[in-house]
């Protein structure tokens, strides 16, 4: 099995980008250790704090965020970082080449029940002459990403990575090395699995309700095949299942907060996951157009998401063609 560094060199990855990815994995290994210790280390539970999103922070949200900030900001190549848990970007080395955006612990509401969670990251080129304590340098479309990925903390710790040359998976071994275990991952074009929070059904746009209604009719409906539903409430785990065996995952716009396009954040979740899905042959949309074609206006901007097996996502898009985009 190849080491992560060996594989990246084989792909002729930029040396400085390799260096940054290696640094990211150092932080993620430390987070993996904290998660493995769990209650033994006293890191479980909820704090009295809320993040910029207005969500209660778990102890491990804060710990993971601090680990990533500390490790990344000590690297000379990092001009700045932006986190889902921080109100504003944090500047690093003003002469650094890269910006790193991350969700330090996606799915943290599942920590107490020991369900898979993960760290999602996106790497951008740092524009020259900018103030990296402000939002503007980070507001780049997903097409500008140099690399994206996540580390899934589950029965094994997995790094899922793209540098724009396909998607590859690396498993954390007992030696502390990430070893290549799945090369050139491809999402099946068709699927019989969907993942969505059905409790929000009454709040969705009519096209989404129509689509799900027809899926639920199975072989007796217009789709003429039976589907299984999956829902973990951890995006990193949902996307990992899609990458592994296909499916469609959706977190659409709903009417309760009409001014917000969706629940997921485009910079920390939408863009990096969309890059992975597209590099694996799938589609990632906001139900109207590709997520990575949406130009963000705010560092914490939200986006509707429907991603996965290409033919199934195309069918969903057909249902929405008569609708009016809530993300415009």
Residue frames as qw, qx, qy, qz and C-alpha x, y, z in Angstrom:
[[0.000, 0.888, 0.460, 0.000, 0.00, 0.00, 0.00],
 [0.415, 0.462, -0.014, 0.783, 1.21, 3.50, -0.81],
 [0.252, -0.468, -0.407, 0.743, 1.66, 6.25, 1.73],
 [0.210, 0.889, 0.352, -0.201, -0.36, 9.41, 1.14],
 [0.103, -0.809, 0.322, 0.481, 2.84, 11.31, 0.32],
 [0.373, -0.161, 0.795, 0.450, 3.98, 8.66, -2.17],
 [0.367, 0.580, 0.718, 0.118, 0.63, 8.69, -3.94],
 [0.121, 0.933, 0.153, -0.302, 0.53, 12.49, -4.20],
 [0.199, -0.626, 0.542, 0.524, 4.02, 12.52, -5.69],
 [0.408, 0.141, 0.838, 0.334, 2.93, 9.90, -8.19],
 [0.272, 0.792, 0.547, 0.021, 0.16, 12.29, -9.24],
 [0.429, 0.296, 0.077, 0.850, 2.74, 15.10, -9.62],
 [0.274, -0.871, -0.409, -0.009, 0.94, 17.13, -6.97],
 [0.139, 0.824, -0.191, 0.515, 2.35, 20.58, -6.28],
 [0.560, 0.063, -0.638, 0.524, 4.97, 20.20, -3.50],
 [0.086, -0.175, 0.381, -0.904, 3.59, 23.05, -1.40],
 [0.708, -0.193, -0.174, -0.657, 0.05, 21.71, -1.69],
 [0.786, -0.037, -0.611, 0.089, 1.35, 18.29, -0.59],
 [0.295, 0.145, -0.573, 0.751, 3.00, 19.93, 2.39],
 [0.393, -0.197, 0.169, -0.882, -0.27, 21.62, 3.38],
 [0.817, -0.135, -0.384, -0.410, -2.31, 18.42, 3.00],
 [0.650, 0.032, -0.663, 0.371, 0.20, 16.60, 5.21],
 [0.024, 0.161, -0.456, 0.875, -0.18, 19.33, 7.84],
 [0.630, -0.193, -0.106, -0.745, -3.98, 19.00, 7.70],
 [0.823, -0.095, -0.551, -0.106, -3.69, 15.27, 8.36],
 [0.358, 0.136, -0.651, 0.656, -1.56, 15.95, 11.45],
 [0.337, -0.149, 0.281, -0.886, -4.43, 17.96, 12.93],
 [0.780, -0.072, -0.286, -0.552, -7.00, 15.33, 11.94],
 [0.659, 0.050, -0.720, 0.212, -4.98, 12.54, 13.57],
 [0.072, 0.095, -0.592, 0.797, -5.07, 14.49, 16.83],
 [0.580, -0.074, 0.037, -0.811, -8.85, 14.93, 16.50],
 [0.780, 0.017, -0.576, -0.245, -9.20, 11.20, 15.80],
 [0.425, 0.071, -0.752, 0.499, -7.33, 10.45, 19.02],
 [0.236, -0.075, 0.397, -0.884, -9.60, 12.75, 21.06],
 [0.723, -0.016, -0.218, -0.655, -12.69, 11.09, 19.58],
 [0.699, 0.063, -0.712, 0.015, -11.36, 7.60, 20.27],
 [0.210, 0.060, -0.708, 0.672, -10.82, 8.48, 23.94],
 [0.370, -0.554, -0.562, -0.490, -14.34, 9.90, 24.18],
 [0.579, -0.748, -0.148, -0.289, -15.76, 9.94, 27.70],
 [0.843, -0.251, -0.182, 0.440, -12.42, 8.68, 29.08],
 [0.443, 0.147, -0.020, 0.884, -10.90, 12.05, 28.19],
 [0.035, -0.630, -0.496, 0.597, -13.93, 14.06, 29.35],
 [0.056, -0.186, 0.377, 0.906, -14.44, 15.55, 25.89],
 [0.070, -0.454, -0.806, -0.372, -18.09, 14.59, 25.38],
 [0.108, -0.682, -0.574, 0.441, -21.09, 16.79, 26.10],
 [0.218, 0.777, 0.341, 0.482, -22.44, 20.21, 25.19],
 [0.340, -0.079, -0.275, 0.896, -21.07, 23.58, 26.29],
 [0.069, 0.741, 0.478, -0.467, -22.99, 26.75, 27.13],
 [0.076, -0.458, 0.348, 0.815, -21.57, 28.38, 23.99],
 [0.672, 0.605, 0.417, -0.096, -23.26, 28.92, 20.64],
 [0.518, -0.056, 0.427, 0.739, -21.40, 29.39, 17.37],
 [0.085, 0.253, -0.199, -0.943, -21.97, 32.04, 14.72],
 [0.285, -0.191, -0.771, -0.536, -24.73, 29.85, 13.28],
 [0.555, -0.348, 0.152, -0.740, -26.65, 30.06, 16.57],
 [0.872, -0.070, -0.468, -0.125, -26.04, 26.36, 17.25],
 [0.687, -0.666, 0.276, -0.089, -25.02, 24.90, 20.61],
 [0.422, 0.641, -0.638, 0.058, -21.38, 23.86, 20.54],
 [0.956, -0.233, -0.164, 0.062, -20.22, 20.45, 21.66],
 [0.529, -0.734, 0.335, 0.264, -16.97, 20.27, 23.62],
 [0.694, -0.038, 0.545, 0.469, -15.40, 18.48, 20.68],
 [0.402, 0.840, 0.273, 0.240, -16.56, 21.20, 18.26],
 [0.153, -0.970, 0.189, -0.015, -14.41, 23.67, 20.17],
 [0.665, -0.477, 0.510, 0.263, -11.50, 21.26, 20.68],
 [0.717, 0.319, 0.495, 0.372, -11.42, 20.25, 17.00],
 [0.278, 0.929, 0.140, 0.198, -11.61, 23.87, 15.88],
 [0.317, -0.890, 0.319, 0.076, -8.71, 24.87, 18.11],
 [0.751, -0.207, 0.534, 0.329, -6.56, 21.94, 16.96],
 [0.617, 0.560, 0.406, 0.375, -7.05, 22.83, 13.29],
 [0.068, 0.989, 0.004, 0.132, -6.46, 26.55, 13.87],
 [0.509, -0.750, 0.385, 0.175, -3.30, 25.97, 15.88],
 [0.739, -0.053, 0.552, 0.384, -1.75, 23.50, 13.46],
 [0.532, 0.655, 0.398, 0.361, -2.66, 25.41, 10.29],
 [0.020, 0.993, 0.014, 0.114, -1.84, 28.93, 11.46],
 [0.554, -0.670, 0.411, 0.275, 1.63, 27.79, 12.52],
 [0.730, 0.199, 0.501, 0.420, 2.33, 26.80, 8.90],
 [0.160, -0.469, 0.211, 0.843, 4.10, 29.41, 6.77],
 [0.067, 0.151, 0.741, 0.651, 2.09, 28.46, 3.68],
 [0.097, -0.659, -0.746, -0.010, -1.26, 29.34, 5.29],
 [0.084, 0.328, 0.053, 0.939, -2.37, 32.93, 4.73],
 [0.422, -0.154, 0.305, -0.839, -5.59, 32.47, 6.66],
 [0.092, -0.196, -0.976, -0.016, -8.31, 30.09, 7.77],
 [0.498, -0.170, -0.016, -0.850, -12.08, 30.25, 7.97],
 [0.076, -0.064, -0.975, 0.199, -14.12, 27.92, 10.14],
 [0.382, -0.520, -0.619, -0.448, -17.80, 27.17, 10.49],
 [0.560, -0.585, -0.509, 0.293, -17.28, 27.72, 14.22],
 [0.370, -0.293, -0.081, 0.878, -15.70, 31.19, 13.88],
 [0.241, 0.824, 0.350, -0.373, -17.53, 34.46, 13.23],
 [0.322, 0.891, -0.237, -0.215, -14.69, 35.83, 11.10],
 [0.862, 0.357, -0.251, 0.259, -11.71, 34.46, 9.21],
 [0.620, -0.723, 0.180, 0.245, -8.43, 34.25, 11.11],
 [0.474, 0.811, -0.344, 0.004, -5.29, 35.58, 9.37],
 [0.921, -0.233, 0.100, 0.297, -2.08, 33.56, 9.29],
 [0.514, -0.317, 0.316, 0.732, 1.12, 34.32, 7.41],
 [0.342, 0.767, 0.092, -0.535, 0.47, 37.36, 5.19],
 [0.215, 0.590, -0.641, -0.441, 2.87, 35.90, 2.60],
 [0.522, -0.003, 0.848, -0.093, 1.23, 32.48, 2.68],
 [0.120, 0.114, -0.714, -0.680, 0.00, 30.87, -0.50],
 [0.305, -0.304, -0.862, -0.268, -3.16, 29.08, 0.68],
 [0.477, -0.253, 0.251, -0.803, -6.48, 29.68, 2.41],
 [0.243, -0.094, -0.965, 0.026, -8.06, 26.77, 4.27],
 [0.554, -0.233, 0.046, -0.798, -11.77, 26.61, 5.07],
 [0.321, 0.021, -0.943, 0.083, -13.18, 23.85, 7.26],
 [0.729, -0.463, -0.099, -0.494, -16.01, 22.38, 9.24],
 [0.029, -0.559, 0.776, -0.291, -13.97, 21.05, 12.16],
 [0.157, 0.011, 0.964, -0.213, -16.44, 18.37, 13.25],
 [0.514, -0.019, -0.391, -0.763, -19.38, 17.77, 10.95],
 [0.713, -0.234, -0.609, -0.257, -22.19, 15.72, 12.51],
 [0.162, 0.288, -0.684, 0.650, -21.16, 16.57, 16.06],
 [0.640, -0.245, 0.152, -0.712, -24.76, 16.18, 17.29],
 [0.926, 0.027, -0.326, -0.186, -24.12, 12.45, 16.87],
 [0.241, 0.551, -0.708, 0.370, -21.03, 12.26, 19.10],
 [0.474, -0.317, 0.608, -0.552, -22.85, 10.98, 22.19],
 [0.903, 0.127, 0.264, -0.313, -24.40, 8.10, 20.21],
 [0.521, -0.402, 0.672, 0.340, -21.02, 7.15, 18.68],
 [0.704, 0.614, 0.355, 0.039, -22.06, 7.69, 15.07],
 [0.658, 0.128, 0.229, 0.706, -19.46, 8.61, 12.44],
 [0.022, 0.953, 0.096, -0.287, -18.46, 12.29, 12.28],
 [0.762, 0.231, 0.213, 0.567, -15.78, 14.05, 10.28],
 [0.185, -0.675, 0.096, 0.708, -13.64, 17.05, 9.39],
 [0.599, 0.658, 0.396, 0.227, -14.40, 18.66, 6.01],
 [0.323, -0.630, 0.167, 0.686, -11.87, 20.97, 4.34],
 [0.576, 0.759, 0.251, 0.169, -11.43, 23.14, 1.26],
 [0.535, -0.425, 0.192, 0.705, -8.16, 24.65, 0.01],
 [0.406, 0.882, 0.230, 0.062, -8.03, 27.85, -2.07],
 [0.579, 0.266, -0.027, 0.770, -5.25, 29.96, -3.52],
 [0.249, -0.734, -0.314, 0.549, -4.73, 33.13, -1.46],
 [0.403, 0.831, 0.199, 0.328, -5.12, 36.26, -3.63],
 [0.562, 0.065, -0.187, 0.803, -2.17, 38.63, -3.42],
 [0.079, 0.240, -0.085, 0.964, -2.36, 41.86, -1.44],
 [0.516, -0.538, -0.455, -0.487, -5.55, 41.00, 0.47],
 [0.286, -0.429, 0.560, -0.648, -6.46, 41.34, 4.13],
 [0.496, -0.035, -0.856, -0.141, -7.02, 37.74, 5.26],
 [0.023, 0.199, 0.735, -0.647, -8.90, 38.78, 8.39],
 [0.479, 0.315, 0.064, -0.817, -11.76, 39.88, 6.12],
 [0.755, 0.245, 0.571, -0.207, -14.20, 37.74, 4.16],
 [0.532, 0.724, -0.153, -0.411, -13.44, 38.94, 0.65],
 [0.139, 0.559, -0.788, -0.220, -10.39, 36.78, -0.19],
 [0.313, -0.033, 0.936, -0.160, -12.29, 33.65, 0.80],
 [0.594, 0.479, 0.388, -0.517, -15.41, 34.34, -1.29],
 [0.153, 0.401, -0.737, -0.522, -14.35, 32.24, -4.25],
 [0.849, 0.103, -0.131, -0.502, -16.60, 29.87, -6.15],
 [0.861, -0.250, 0.441, -0.041, -16.13, 26.15, -5.70],
 [0.825, 0.542, 0.003, 0.158, -14.49, 25.95, -9.14],
 [0.180, 0.846, -0.407, 0.294, -11.47, 27.74, -7.64],
 [0.787, -0.520, 0.315, -0.099, -10.72, 24.98, -5.14],
 [0.262, 0.632, -0.727, -0.057, -7.24, 23.47, -5.41],
 [0.346, 0.024, -0.930, 0.117, -8.14, 20.51, -3.23],
 [0.603, -0.342, 0.118, -0.711, -10.97, 19.33, -1.02],
 [0.553, 0.021, -0.833, 0.028, -11.75, 16.40, 1.19],
 [0.638, -0.581, 0.119, -0.491, -12.74, 15.07, 4.56],
 [0.202, 0.247, -0.907, 0.275, -11.51, 12.79, 7.28],
 [0.740, -0.343, -0.316, -0.485, -14.22, 10.39, 8.42],
 [0.096, -0.365, 0.796, -0.473, -13.91, 9.25, 12.03],
 [0.847, -0.096, -0.157, -0.498, -15.74, 5.93, 12.13],
 [0.969, -0.214, 0.114, 0.042, -14.83, 2.28, 12.70],
 [0.708, -0.031, 0.147, 0.690, -11.65, 3.33, 10.88],
 [0.007, -0.803, -0.005, 0.596, -10.36, 6.84, 10.18],
 [0.639, 0.390, 0.512, 0.422, -10.44, 7.58, 6.44],
 [0.033, -0.571, 0.161, 0.804, -9.04, 10.50, 4.46],
 [0.548, 0.572, 0.581, 0.183, -11.08, 11.08, 1.29],
 [0.214, -0.653, 0.178, 0.704, -9.22, 13.53, -0.95],
 [0.645, 0.609, 0.354, 0.295, -9.24, 15.16, -4.35],
 [0.289, -0.554, 0.183, 0.759, -6.66, 17.51, -5.84],
 [0.481, 0.628, -0.117, -0.601, -8.61, 17.70, -9.09],
 [0.348, 0.396, -0.801, -0.283, -7.36, 14.34, -10.35],
 [0.664, -0.191, -0.695, -0.198, -10.09, 12.01, -9.14],
 [0.594, -0.608, 0.225, -0.477, -11.07, 10.89, -5.65],
 [0.629, 0.208, -0.718, 0.213, -8.93, 8.59, -3.54],
 [0.706, -0.637, -0.026, -0.308, -9.35, 7.13, -0.06],
 [0.406, 0.436, -0.675, 0.435, -6.63, 6.58, 2.53],
 [0.769, -0.533, -0.330, -0.124, -7.01, 4.61, 5.77],
 [0.163, -0.780, 0.481, -0.366, -5.20, 5.63, 8.96],
 [0.810, 0.059, -0.574, 0.108, -3.02, 2.69, 9.99],
 [0.739, -0.630, -0.182, 0.155, -1.73, 1.77, 13.45],
 [0.669, -0.005, 0.000, 0.743, 1.62, 3.33, 12.43],
 [0.059, -0.725, -0.191, 0.658, -0.01, 6.76, 12.14],
 [0.085, -0.225, 0.570, 0.786, 0.27, 6.80, 8.35],
 [0.662, 0.460, 0.222, -0.548, -2.55, 7.30, 5.86],
 [0.320, -0.175, 0.846, 0.390, -2.33, 4.45, 3.34],
 [0.458, 0.214, -0.397, -0.766, -4.05, 4.32, -0.06],
 [0.382, 0.073, 0.895, -0.219, -6.94, 1.83, 0.11],
 [0.503, 0.626, 0.595, -0.034, -9.35, 2.95, -2.66],
 [0.240, -0.310, 0.366, 0.844, -8.08, 4.56, -5.86],
 [0.170, 0.002, -0.510, -0.843, -10.10, 6.52, -8.44],
 [0.232, 0.350, 0.796, -0.436, -13.45, 6.19, -6.67],
 [0.191, -0.112, -0.529, -0.819, -16.45, 6.31, -9.01],
 [0.441, 0.167, 0.539, -0.699, -20.08, 6.83, -7.98],
 [0.280, 0.312, 0.876, 0.240, -22.55, 4.48, -9.75],
 [0.092, -0.142, -0.329, -0.929, -24.73, 6.46, -12.18],
 [0.583, -0.387, -0.428, -0.572, -27.97, 4.91, -10.97],
 [0.020, 0.173, -0.769, 0.616, -29.26, 4.17, -7.49],
 [0.503, -0.491, -0.638, -0.313, -32.09, 2.83, -5.38],
 [0.502, -0.460, -0.496, 0.539, -31.12, 4.74, -2.22],
 [0.053, 0.738, 0.096, 0.666, -32.02, 8.24, -1.09],
 [0.469, -0.322, -0.521, 0.636, -31.14, 10.19, 2.05],
 [0.085, -0.510, -0.132, -0.846, -33.24, 13.11, 3.25],
 [0.027, 0.091, 0.691, -0.717, -34.75, 14.34, 6.52],
 [0.156, -0.435, -0.775, -0.431, -38.38, 13.34, 5.94],
 [0.213, -0.615, -0.595, 0.471, -39.57, 15.24, 9.01],
 [0.041, -0.463, 0.057, 0.884, -39.15, 18.46, 7.00],
 [0.278, 0.323, 0.795, 0.431, -41.37, 17.24, 4.13],
 [0.076, 0.823, 0.558, -0.069, -44.15, 19.78, 4.71],
 [0.170, -0.834, 0.046, 0.523, -41.69, 22.68, 4.45],
 [0.470, -0.140, 0.588, 0.643, -40.11, 21.81, 1.07],
 [0.325, 0.369, -0.322, -0.809, -40.81, 23.28, -2.33],
 [0.839, 0.227, 0.227, -0.439, -43.46, 21.41, -4.28],
 [0.678, 0.526, -0.497, -0.131, -40.97, 19.94, -6.82],
 [0.084, 0.402, -0.858, 0.310, -39.02, 18.26, -4.01],
 [0.579, -0.003, 0.609, -0.543, -42.22, 16.91, -2.46],
 [0.817, 0.406, -0.087, -0.399, -43.30, 15.60, -5.85],
 [0.471, 0.526, -0.708, 0.030, -39.94, 13.90, -6.41],
 [0.128, -0.257, 0.859, -0.424, -39.91, 12.23, -2.99],
 [0.709, 0.143, 0.351, -0.595, -43.57, 11.26, -3.37],
 [0.804, 0.430, -0.306, -0.275, -42.81, 9.39, -6.58],
 [0.276, 0.459, -0.815, 0.222, -39.74, 7.75, -5.03],
 [0.377, -0.152, 0.727, -0.553, -41.87, 6.52, -2.11],
 [0.817, 0.244, 0.065, -0.518, -44.36, 4.94, -4.49],
 [0.486, -0.355, 0.782, 0.166, -41.56, 2.63, -5.58],
 [0.174, 0.005, 0.876, 0.451, -42.34, -0.01, -8.19],
 [0.182, 0.634, 0.747, -0.084, -46.03, 0.99, -8.10],
 [0.067, 0.856, 0.121, -0.498, -45.27, 4.59, -9.13],
 [0.567, 0.813, -0.090, -0.093, -43.78, 6.38, -12.15],
 [0.081, -0.743, 0.662, 0.053, -40.21, 5.47, -11.13],
 [0.922, 0.162, -0.265, -0.232, -41.07, 1.75, -11.46],
 [0.665, 0.183, -0.619, 0.376, -38.48, 0.64, -8.90],
 [0.642, -0.716, -0.274, 0.024, -38.27, 0.39, -5.14],
 [0.260, 0.679, -0.373, 0.577, -36.00, 2.67, -3.12],
 [0.665, -0.441, -0.475, 0.371, -34.49, 2.40, 0.35],
 [0.063, -0.920, 0.038, -0.384, -34.15, 5.48, 2.57],
 [0.710, -0.131, -0.362, 0.589, -31.07, 6.25, 4.66],
 [0.067, -0.877, 0.003, -0.476, -30.56, 9.15, 7.07],
 [0.712, -0.119, -0.434, 0.539, -27.61, 9.57, 9.44],
 [0.192, -0.969, -0.146, -0.052, -27.79, 13.36, 10.08],
 [0.489, -0.625, 0.357, 0.493, -24.04, 13.64, 9.47],
 [0.578, 0.750, -0.128, -0.295, -23.22, 15.01, 6.02],
 [0.053, 0.639, -0.757, -0.128, -19.75, 13.51, 5.98],
 [0.440, -0.043, 0.890, -0.108, -21.21, 10.04, 6.63],
 [0.646, 0.579, 0.376, -0.327, -23.98, 10.55, 4.06],
 [0.434, 0.787, -0.354, -0.259, -21.54, 11.63, 1.35],
 [0.167, -0.473, 0.863, 0.055, -19.18, 8.80, 2.21],
 [0.611, 0.212, 0.744, -0.168, -21.98, 6.30, 1.62],
 [0.596, 0.746, 0.086, -0.285, -22.75, 7.97, -1.73],
 [0.199, 0.749, -0.606, -0.179, -19.09, 7.80, -2.77],
 [0.333, -0.301, 0.891, -0.063, -18.86, 4.18, -1.67],
 [0.294, 0.221, 0.925, 0.092, -22.00, 2.70, -3.22],
 [0.050, -0.353, -0.532, -0.768, -24.03, 5.47, -4.86],
 [0.153, -0.645, -0.679, 0.316, -27.26, 7.14, -3.81],
 [0.078, 0.647, 0.178, 0.737, -28.70, 10.63, -3.61],
 [0.368, -0.440, -0.520, 0.633, -28.37, 12.91, -0.58],
 [0.036, 0.632, 0.313, 0.708, -30.48, 16.06, -0.32],
 [0.241, -0.524, -0.498, 0.647, -30.83, 18.89, 2.17],
 [0.211, 0.564, 0.483, 0.636, -33.17, 21.25, 0.29],
 [0.105, -0.242, 0.101, -0.959, -34.53, 24.73, 0.86],
 [0.212, -0.521, -0.826, 0.035, -37.51, 24.87, 3.17],
 [0.080, -0.733, -0.337, -0.585, -40.11, 27.51, 3.98],
 [0.575, -0.690, -0.355, 0.259, -39.31, 27.97, 7.68],
 [0.338, -0.666, 0.145, 0.649, -36.37, 30.27, 6.91],
 [0.656, 0.675, 0.333, 0.063, -37.22, 31.49, 3.39],
 [0.171, 0.948, -0.262, -0.052, -34.29, 33.93, 3.21],
 [0.366, -0.551, 0.741, 0.119, -31.80, 31.10, 3.80],
 [0.588, 0.369, -0.563, -0.448, -31.24, 28.86, 0.75],
 [0.850, -0.067, -0.521, -0.043, -30.70, 25.79, 2.94],
 [0.729, -0.683, 0.043, 0.006, -29.08, 24.49, 6.11],
 [0.858, -0.093, 0.130, 0.488, -25.63, 23.56, 4.82],
 [0.115, -0.866, 0.167, 0.457, -22.83, 26.10, 4.38],
 [0.758, 0.651, -0.045, 0.003, -21.48, 26.51, 0.88],
 [0.211, 0.809, -0.523, 0.164, -17.89, 27.30, 1.89],
 [0.310, -0.486, 0.768, -0.279, -17.40, 24.59, 4.51],
 [0.611, 0.079, 0.766, -0.183, -19.67, 21.79, 3.28],
 [0.682, 0.631, 0.242, -0.279, -21.29, 22.51, -0.10],
 [0.409, 0.802, -0.403, -0.164, -18.19, 23.31, -2.15],
 [0.128, -0.515, 0.847, 0.005, -15.74, 20.70, -0.83],
 [0.601, 0.118, 0.768, -0.186, -18.31, 17.89, -0.97],
 [0.657, 0.682, 0.126, -0.295, -19.40, 18.99, -4.45],
 [0.237, 0.732, -0.613, -0.180, -15.81, 18.85, -5.70],
 [0.335, -0.254, 0.904, -0.077, -15.45, 15.32, -4.37],
 [0.654, 0.373, 0.597, -0.277, -18.74, 14.17, -5.87],
 [0.571, 0.764, -0.107, -0.282, -18.03, 15.69, -9.29],
 [0.085, 0.653, -0.744, -0.109, -14.51, 14.25, -9.34],
 [0.370, -0.077, 0.919, -0.116, -16.06, 10.83, -8.65],
 [0.044, -0.136, -0.803, -0.579, -18.43, 11.14, -11.61],
 [0.039, -0.615, -0.758, 0.215, -21.51, 12.31, -9.71],
 [0.039, 0.633, 0.258, 0.729, -23.50, 15.54, -9.70],
 [0.314, -0.428, -0.540, 0.653, -23.77, 18.12, -6.92],
 [0.008, 0.525, 0.401, 0.751, -26.49, 20.77, -7.25],
 [0.123, 0.080, 0.480, -0.865, -28.63, 23.24, -5.35],
 [0.432, 0.457, 0.747, -0.215, -31.63, 21.60, -7.11],
 [0.449, 0.844, 0.160, -0.246, -31.30, 24.09, -9.99],
 [0.542, 0.752, -0.347, 0.142, -27.61, 24.36, -10.91],
 [0.793, 0.063, -0.445, 0.412, -24.23, 23.03, -9.82],
 [0.537, -0.790, -0.186, 0.229, -23.23, 24.10, -6.32],
 [0.616, -0.306, 0.166, 0.706, -19.72, 25.03, -7.41],
 [0.261, 0.453, 0.398, 0.754, -21.14, 27.53, -9.90],
 [0.295, -0.878, -0.368, -0.079, -22.81, 29.54, -7.11],
 [0.358, 0.490, -0.269, 0.748, -20.84, 32.70, -6.31],
 [0.487, -0.561, -0.577, 0.339, -20.84, 33.13, -2.49],
 [0.020, 0.780, 0.053, 0.624, -21.52, 36.55, -0.97],
 [0.510, -0.700, 0.289, -0.407, -20.94, 35.66, 2.67],
 [0.147, 0.463, -0.858, 0.166, -18.43, 33.46, 4.45],
 [0.279, 0.038, 0.877, -0.390, -21.26, 31.62, 6.25],
 [0.554, 0.207, -0.247, -0.768, -23.68, 31.57, 3.33],
 [0.603, 0.035, 0.765, -0.223, -26.03, 28.60, 3.16],
 [0.355, 0.307, -0.628, -0.621, -26.95, 26.51, 0.16],
 [0.897, 0.068, 0.216, -0.380, -29.47, 23.85, -0.79],
 [0.046, -0.487, 0.848, 0.204, -27.82, 20.57, -1.68],
 [0.921, 0.162, 0.250, -0.253, -28.79, 17.55, -3.77],
 [0.165, 0.681, -0.691, -0.177, -25.86, 15.36, -4.77],
 [0.695, -0.171, 0.691, -0.101, -24.94, 11.84, -5.72],
 [0.542, 0.150, 0.758, 0.330, -25.51, 9.38, -8.56],
 [0.026, -0.208, 0.314, 0.926, -25.62, 11.44, -11.76],
 [0.195, -0.289, -0.745, -0.568, -28.72, 9.97, -13.39],
 [0.298, -0.619, -0.701, 0.193, -30.77, 10.25, -10.20],
 [0.183, -0.520, -0.157, 0.819, -29.72, 13.86, -9.61],
 [0.037, 0.016, -0.517, -0.855, -30.63, 14.66, -13.23],
 [0.247, -0.504, -0.787, -0.254, -34.12, 13.27, -12.59],
 [0.283, -0.645, -0.478, 0.524, -34.45, 15.47, -9.50],
 [0.129, -0.311, 0.170, 0.926, -33.39, 18.50, -11.56],
 [0.102, -0.281, -0.711, -0.636, -36.16, 17.74, -14.05],
 [0.276, -0.658, -0.691, 0.119, -38.72, 18.01, -11.25],
 [0.279, -0.651, -0.211, 0.674, -37.36, 21.48, -10.39],
 [0.328, 0.155, 0.445, 0.819, -37.23, 22.90, -13.91],
 [0.112, -0.693, -0.517, -0.490, -40.65, 24.49, -13.53],
 [0.491, -0.728, -0.358, 0.317, -39.79, 25.99, -10.14],
 [0.155, 0.912, -0.132, 0.355, -38.12, 29.26, -9.20],
 [0.682, 0.126, -0.498, 0.520, -34.69, 29.02, -7.63],
 [0.502, -0.847, -0.176, -0.012, -34.49, 30.00, -3.97],
 [0.726, -0.364, 0.102, 0.574, -30.70, 30.33, -4.26],
 [0.444, 0.536, 0.253, 0.672, -30.62, 33.14, -6.85]]
